């Protein structure tokens, strides 16, 4: 409840600017693990869904849901997250570079098949929750065919504090639809 109240206060505070707008977006993300995480998985991929608020020419705020599948020897290893992000944009003409930060709660889930003698094969789930953050650098590109649709390309360095620290580099590309 407190999260929703904070979001409503931010919208009310920043909503007085004439450029304030809501947007939604979807991205395709590819992740390359680093360090200890690299010994556990090979690479990851998955969608990212955003619901955001363009506060003014320089600041964007969004809530994100991310689902990443990782290629590993353990079947069905994935990381999901509910996070909050902001972007500080440097407005140029048709190309808008930005610096950002995403932070939130990340959940890992591994499904391990367990063989039970004399019965069906059952699946054992291992779940873990952690805090994480990801500094981001990217660019928003005007599509030129509509002022409501933009392309967002970014790269980030994610640090997740599970029992073992997971770090990975990621690249993402997606589409943003601005409600006007």
PyMOL commands that set and color helices and strands:
alter all, ss='L'
color gray80, all
select helices_A, chain A and resi 2-14+36-40
alter helices_A, ss='H'
color red, helices_A
select strands_A, chain A and resi 21-34+44-54+59-70+77-90+95-114+122-142+149-161+165-179
alter strands_A, ss='S'
color yellow, strands_A
deselect
rebuild
show_as cartoon
